[in-house]
Amino acid sequence: MWTSSPVRQALILAFCGLSLACAAQSLPKHKYFSKAPPGTAKYVEQHAIDIGDQPGHQLRVAKLFTKYGEQAPEFDGVKVSEVTSALTSDYVDGSGHFVVYALLTMANGDRIYERGDAITRSAPNEASSRKSTFAQVWTITGGTGNFNALRGTLRTAGGTDFKTGTSDVITEGEYWFDR
């Protein structure tokens, strides 16, 4: 007679967990690295609302557009043609948290979807303006066509001036295909 004891249940759960971990590890992972040329990402739309609880506190919604040329990053040998990103931020004097969603259009017409969480630090610089840097973690959530099973984690760091776009952006990480 089959009875279910706590020890047997724990063994079954451990075996299932080990099986899933082994299956996930067996997926080949690809390294990713990209250094965006200056001026590739530009703000095309921005709206800021002053909160009023303290000086400089704003909620912001923005849209960025990135067009790549010869130095385009690649996923699985296919170059990224352009990226449209939408973000929301909660900043005090240009420092705070933002969430961004990105739609990457590939050279073959397929798309990749990403979601990012980030922080921005803004400080006065010697030119009496502000220097802003950001650090971000992207989660690749899928795509279309050849990239529908794409998953991954990327880390990005760079600068922004909140008017024109981003600069000195470096992204690295890894991706894989859940097949």
Secondary structure, DSSP 8 states (H G I E B T S, - for coil): -----HHHHHHHHHHHHHHHHHHHHTS--EEEEEE--TT-EEEEEEEEEE--SSTTEEEEEEEEEEE--TT--EETTEEEEEEEEEEEEEEETTEEEEEEEEEEEETTS-EEEEEEEEEEEEEE-TTSSEEEEEEEEEEEEEESGGGTTEEEEEEEEEEE-SSSBEEEEEEEEEEEE--
